[in-house]
Amino acid sequence: MASSTSRFEVFAGKNEKFYFRLKVQSGEIILSSQAYALRSSARRAIQSIRDHASDAACYVAKKNKAGKSYFNLVARNSKVIGTSQSYASPQGMKKGIEAVKRAAAKAGIE
């Protein structure tokens, strides 16, 4: 699923804050960020994603109000640095975690 064409996209939202999302080759968004006041802060958060993505202990499984599974990627200080999409099943969520592990280290930044 992930390849050298996986990428982090940094963009400005309508609220003039900066966000990033991690996309795989197919264009699917597999991880999204919180809002950052500065573009440089969003780019630093991408480095934190890269630093933590390979560590299974940094993934926290959750369920939303609709009962769908998702995960947060957290830094070692317990701060959330990325949030996944919602998945219909815990198995789908586990595949999503594996996709982030594969994609984050090699993804370029746009």
C-alpha positions in Angstrom: 0.0 0.0 0.0 2.7 2.5 1.0 5.5 3.4 -1.4 7.9 6.2 -2.2 4.9 8.1 -3.5 3.4 8.3 0.0 3.5 11.9 1.1 2.7 14.3 3.9 0.7 17.3 2.7 0.9 20.5 4.7 -2.0 22.9 4.1 -3.7 25.9 5.5 -7.3 25.4 6.7 -10.1 28.0 6.4 -9.3 29.0 9.9 -5.8 30.1 8.8 -4.2 27.3 10.9 -1.9 24.7 9.3 -2.5 20.9 9.2 -0.9 17.9 7.6 -2.2 14.6 6.3 -0.4 11.5 5.3 -1.5 10.1 2.0 -0.5 6.8 0.4 0.0 6.2 -3.3 -3.7 5.6 -3.9 -4.5 9.1 -2.6 -6.1 7.7 0.6 -5.5 9.8 3.7 -4.3 7.5 6.5 -3.4 10.0 9.2 -4.4 13.6 9.9 -3.1 16.2 12.3 -4.5 18.7 14.7 -4.3 22.5 13.9 -1.0 24.3 14.2 -0.6 28.1 14.3 2.6 28.0 12.1 3.5 25.9 9.0 6.9 25.2 10.7 5.1 23.7 13.7 3.2 21.3 11.4 6.5 20.3 9.7 8.0 19.6 13.1 5.0 17.4 14.0 5.7 15.4 10.8 9.2 14.7 12.1 7.6 13.5 15.3 5.3 11.2 13.3 8.4 9.8 11.6 10.2 9.4 15.0 7.2 7.5 16.6 5.5 5.7 13.7 7.6 2.5 14.0 6.9 2.1 17.8 3.8 0.0 18.4 3.4 1.4 21.9 2.7 4.8 20.4 -0.6 3.7 18.8 -3.8 4.0 20.9 -6.9 2.3 19.7 -10.2 4.1 20.1 -13.9 3.9 19.2 -15.9 6.9 18.0 -19.5 7.6 19.0 -20.8 5.5 16.1 -18.8 2.5 17.3 -16.2 2.6 14.6 -12.5 2.0 15.3 -9.8 4.5 14.8 -6.4 5.2 16.4 -4.3 8.1 17.6 -0.5 8.1 17.2 0.9 9.6 20.4 4.4 10.8 21.2 6.2 9.4 24.1 5.0 12.3 26.2 1.4 11.1 25.5 0.5 14.0 23.2 -1.6 13.1 20.2 0.4 13.8 17.0 -1.9 12.1 14.4 -5.4 10.6 14.1 -6.5 8.0 11.7 -9.7 7.8 9.7 -12.6 5.6 11.1 -12.6 1.9 10.3 -15.5 -0.5 10.2 -13.6 -3.1 12.2 -10.6 -3.4 14.6 -8.9 -5.6 11.9 -9.2 -2.7 9.4 -7.7 -0.3 12.0 -4.8 -2.7 12.5 -4.2 -2.6 8.7 -4.3 1.2 9.0 -1.6 1.2 11.7 0.6 -1.0 9.5 0.1 1.3 6.6 1.2 4.3 8.7 4.3 2.4 10.0 5.3 1.6 6.4 4.5 5.0 4.9 5.6 7.6 7.5 9.4 6.9 7.3 9.6 7.2 3.5 6.9 9.8 2.8 8.0 13.1 1.2 6.6 16.4 2.3 4.5 18.7 0.0 
